Amino acid sequence: MRHRRAVALAAVALVGLTGCEGPDPNNLETYYDDPPPTSAPVTTATTPVSPAKAAPVTTPAPDPGLLAQRALLSDADVAEEGVQPGSGEASGCLTEGVSASSRTATWRYPTGSVLRHRVAAYPERTAAQAVAAAECGGRPVSVPEQPGVELQRAWCEGRTCTVLLAKGNLVSGLTVSASTEARAVDAAKRLLPAMTAKLTAQP
């Protein structure tokens, strides 16, 4: 009898020890799984996109013939000279190597004197080079320096006088054949401001 009681106590004690190994109600780790590890945010490297470059805008070159026409003296520009549009060649030096883009106008004085204006376009060289290379007979004469032109020269041969003005690729040439050299020079001087204004207004 004493032996059975001892065995029963031993069994109770074993059950008690086993119960102590169960989950602890105060231990949260027993009831909850560890939280999943937080992964670092994945950043995707982006390559900055350069804005598309606009195609360069090219401005077409001005038509040499149109520029020459705009720089040519008109009837209104020479009206105070008392001249009328007409034919007739003013002799003497004008411009060499005139291209198809050049423009010419001629007027006659009541006395028979001739006034001729030509604007020559030089697409393959500068106007200053053309004027510098011009070989005109006669003697150089002095006329007022004109603002905005790159080179100017003037000559008189007998009663015919010529003035050349250069800007860009245009040469503005005025030739006056009058009854005397002095009258030819005076006419050229009077028309120089109008010539210059029209020439320097061109790009």
C-alpha positions as CSV (number, residue, x, y, z in Angstrom):
1,M,0.0,0.0,0.0
2,R,2.8,2.3,0.9
3,H,4.5,1.4,-2.3
4,R,1.4,2.4,-4.5
5,R,1.1,5.7,-2.7
6,A,4.7,6.4,-3.4
7,V,4.3,5.6,-7.1
8,A,1.2,7.9,-7.3
9,L,3.0,10.8,-5.8
10,A,5.9,10.3,-8.1
11,A,3.5,10.4,-11.1
12,V,1.8,13.6,-9.8
13,A,5.2,15.2,-9.4
14,L,6.2,14.2,-12.9
15,V,3.1,15.7,-14.4
16,G,3.8,18.9,-12.5
17,L,7.3,19.1,-13.8
18,T,6.0,18.5,-17.3
19,G,3.5,21.3,-17.0
20,C,6.2,23.7,-16.0
21,E,7.8,23.1,-19.4
22,G,4.7,24.3,-21.3
23,P,4.1,27.7,-22.7
24,D,4.4,30.6,-20.3
25,P,1.3,32.8,-20.6
26,N,3.4,35.9,-19.7
27,N,6.0,35.1,-22.4
28,L,4.9,36.8,-25.6
29,E,7.6,35.1,-27.6
30,T,5.7,31.8,-26.9
31,Y,2.5,33.0,-28.6
32,Y,3.7,35.2,-31.5
33,D,6.1,34.5,-34.3
34,D,9.0,36.8,-34.9
35,P,8.0,39.6,-37.3
36,P,9.3,39.1,-40.8
37,P,12.5,41.0,-41.4
38,T,11.9,44.4,-43.0
39,S,13.5,44.6,-46.4
40,A,15.2,47.8,-47.5
41,P,13.3,49.7,-50.2
42,V,14.5,48.9,-53.6
43,T,15.5,52.0,-55.5
44,T,15.7,51.8,-59.2
45,A,18.4,54.1,-60.7
46,T,17.0,56.2,-63.4
47,T,19.1,57.8,-66.1
48,P,18.1,61.4,-66.7
49,V,16.7,61.9,-70.1
50,S,18.2,64.9,-71.9
51,P,15.6,67.0,-73.7
52,A,15.6,66.5,-77.4
53,K,17.6,69.2,-79.1
54,A,15.6,71.2,-81.6
55,A,17.0,71.2,-85.1
56,P,18.9,74.5,-85.7
57,V,16.8,77.0,-87.7
58,T,18.7,78.1,-90.7
59,T,17.8,81.3,-92.3
60,P,18.0,81.2,-96.1
61,A,20.6,83.6,-97.6
62,P,19.0,86.7,-99.0
63,D,18.6,86.8,-102.8
64,P,21.4,89.0,-104.1
65,G,19.2,90.3,-106.9
66,L,16.6,91.4,-104.4
67,L,19.2,93.2,-102.3
68,A,20.6,94.9,-105.3
69,Q,17.2,96.1,-106.3
70,R,16.5,97.5,-102.9
71,A,19.8,99.4,-102.9
72,L,19.2,100.9,-106.3
73,L,18.2,104.6,-106.5
74,S,14.6,105.2,-107.5
75,D,13.1,108.0,-109.6
76,A,12.0,109.6,-106.3
77,D,15.5,109.6,-105.0
78,V,16.9,111.6,-108.0
79,A,13.8,113.7,-108.6
80,E,15.5,116.9,-107.2
81,E,18.1,116.5,-109.9
82,G,15.5,117.3,-112.6
83,V,16.3,114.2,-114.5
84,Q,14.1,111.8,-116.4
85,P,14.4,108.1,-116.8
86,G,16.2,107.3,-120.0
87,S,18.8,105.4,-121.8
88,G,22.4,106.3,-122.5
89,E,25.6,105.1,-121.2
90,A,27.7,107.1,-118.7
91,S,31.3,106.4,-119.7
92,G,34.1,105.9,-117.3
93,C,34.8,103.4,-114.5
94,L,31.9,101.7,-112.9
95,T,32.1,98.1,-111.7
96,E,33.8,95.1,-113.1
97,G,32.6,91.5,-113.1
98,V,28.9,92.4,-112.9
99,S,26.7,89.4,-112.2
100,A,23.2,88.6,-113.3
101,S,22.1,89.7,-109.8
102,S,23.1,93.3,-110.5
103,R,20.6,96.1,-111.2
104,T,21.1,99.3,-113.2
105,A,19.1,102.6,-113.6
106,T,19.8,105.5,-115.9
107,W,18.5,109.0,-116.1
108,R,19.2,112.0,-118.3
109,Y,19.4,115.7,-117.4
110,P,17.7,118.3,-119.6
111,T,21.1,119.4,-120.7
112,G,21.9,115.9,-122.1
113,S,24.1,114.9,-119.1
114,V,23.8,111.3,-118.0
115,L,23.3,109.9,-114.5
116,R,23.8,106.2,-114.0
117,H,23.5,104.1,-110.9
118,R,24.4,100.4,-110.7
119,V,24.3,98.1,-107.7
120,A,26.5,95.0,-108.4
121,A,26.3,91.8,-106.3
122,Y,29.4,89.8,-105.7
123,P,28.4,86.5,-104.1
124,E,31.9,85.0,-104.2
125,R,33.9,87.9,-102.7
126,T,33.3,90.9,-100.5
127,A,32.3,94.3,-102.0
128,A,35.3,95.9,-100.3
129,Q,37.6,93.5,-102.2
130,A,35.9,94.4,-105.5
131,V,36.2,98.1,-104.9
132,A,39.8,97.8,-103.8
133,A,40.6,95.9,-106.9
134,A,38.8,98.3,-109.3
135,E,41.1,99.9,-111.8
136,C,39.6,103.2,-112.9
137,G,41.2,105.7,-115.2
138,G,41.5,109.4,-114.4
139,R,42.4,110.9,-111.0
140,P,41.1,110.2,-107.5
141,V,38.8,112.9,-106.2
142,S,37.7,113.7,-102.7
143,V,34.0,113.2,-101.7
144,P,32.5,113.2,-98.2
145,E,33.1,110.0,-96.2
146,Q,29.9,108.1,-95.9
147,P,28.9,106.4,-92.6
148,G,28.3,102.6,-92.6
149,V,30.1,101.8,-95.8
150,E,33.2,99.5,-95.6
151,L,35.1,101.2,-98.4
152,Q,34.6,104.1,-100.8
153,R,36.6,105.4,-103.8
154,A,36.0,108.2,-106.3
155,W,37.5,109.2,-109.6
156,C,37.1,111.7,-112.4
157,E,38.1,111.3,-115.9
158,G,37.4,114.4,-118.0
159,R,33.8,115.4,-117.4
160,T,32.8,111.9,-116.0
161,C,33.0,111.1,-112.3
162,T,32.4,107.8,-110.6
163,V,31.9,107.0,-106.9
164,L,32.0,103.4,-105.6
165,L,30.6,102.4,-102.1
166,A,31.1,98.9,-100.7
167,K,29.1,97.1,-98.0
168,G,28.8,93.3,-97.6
169,N,28.6,91.8,-101.0
170,L,27.1,94.8,-102.7
171,V,28.9,97.6,-104.6
172,S,26.9,100.8,-105.2
173,G,28.4,102.7,-108.1
174,L,27.3,106.1,-109.3
175,T,28.6,107.7,-112.6
176,V,27.8,111.2,-113.7
177,S,28.7,112.5,-117.1
178,A,28.2,116.3,-117.1
179,S,29.2,119.4,-119.0
180,T,32.1,119.9,-116.6
181,E,34.0,117.9,-114.0
182,A,32.9,120.2,-111.3
183,R,29.2,119.7,-112.1
184,A,29.7,115.9,-112.2
185,V,31.4,116.0,-108.8
186,D,28.7,118.2,-107.3
187,A,25.9,115.9,-108.6
188,A,27.7,112.9,-107.1
189,K,28.0,114.6,-103.7
190,R,24.3,115.5,-103.7
191,L,23.3,111.9,-104.3
192,L,25.8,110.2,-102.0
193,P,23.5,110.4,-98.9
194,A,20.6,108.6,-100.7
195,M,23.0,106.0,-102.1
196,T,24.5,105.3,-98.7
197,A,21.1,105.1,-96.9
198,K,19.8,102.5,-99.4
199,L,23.1,100.5,-99.4
200,T,23.5,100.4,-95.6
201,A,19.9,99.4,-95.1
202,Q,20.6,96.0,-96.7
203,P,21.7,93.0,-94.5
